[in-house]
Amino acid sequence: MNLQKMMKQAQAMQAGMLAKQEELAAMEFTASVGGDKVTVTATGGGDVTSIRIDPAVVDPDDVEFLQDLVLKGVQEAIAKGKEATAAEMKKLTGGLGIPGL
């Protein structure tokens, strides 16, 4: 295989990965915790776009429980985005395990 053809293929793969990363960064991922008492939506880029809290879970005497639910929801929504990104990058690279992706 000639070097020029290989470089073109690498550039095409890089462009495809960049486009897919941008697409995934804009996608939204939702996680619900505590029996759907807290629902968090985040982008694939890790930005939290919304948090919905069921008023029934708001207890002034147990704020820590609500804080834990919100934290867990945020972590799960962001994890879903990271998992989707990793899966798509693996598809694009054919499982090559390119560093930094």
Secondary structure as the mmCIF struct_conf table of DSSP 4:
data_model
#
loop_
_struct_conf.conf_type_id
_struct_conf.id
_struct_conf.beg_label_comp_id
_struct_conf.beg_label_asym_id
_struct_conf.beg_label_seq_id
_struct_conf.end_label_comp_id
_struct_conf.end_label_asym_id
_struct_conf.end_label_seq_id
HELX_RH_AL_P HELX_RH_AL_P1 LEU A 3 ALA A 26
STRN STRN1 GLU A 28 VAL A 33
TURN_TY1_P TURN_TY1_P1 GLY A 34 LYS A 37
STRN STRN2 VAL A 38 THR A 43
TURN_TY1_P TURN_TY1_P2 GLY A 44 GLY A 45
BEND BEND1 GLY A 46 GLY A 46
STRN STRN3 VAL A 48 ILE A 53
HELX_RH_3T_P HELX_RH_3T_P1 PRO A 55 VAL A 57
TURN_TY1_P TURN_TY1_P3 PRO A 60 ASP A 61
HELX_RH_AL_P HELX_RH_AL_P2 VAL A 63 THR A 93
TURN_TY1_P TURN_TY1_P4 GLY A 94 GLY A 95
TURN_TY1_P TURN_TY1_P5 PRO A 99 GLY A 100
#
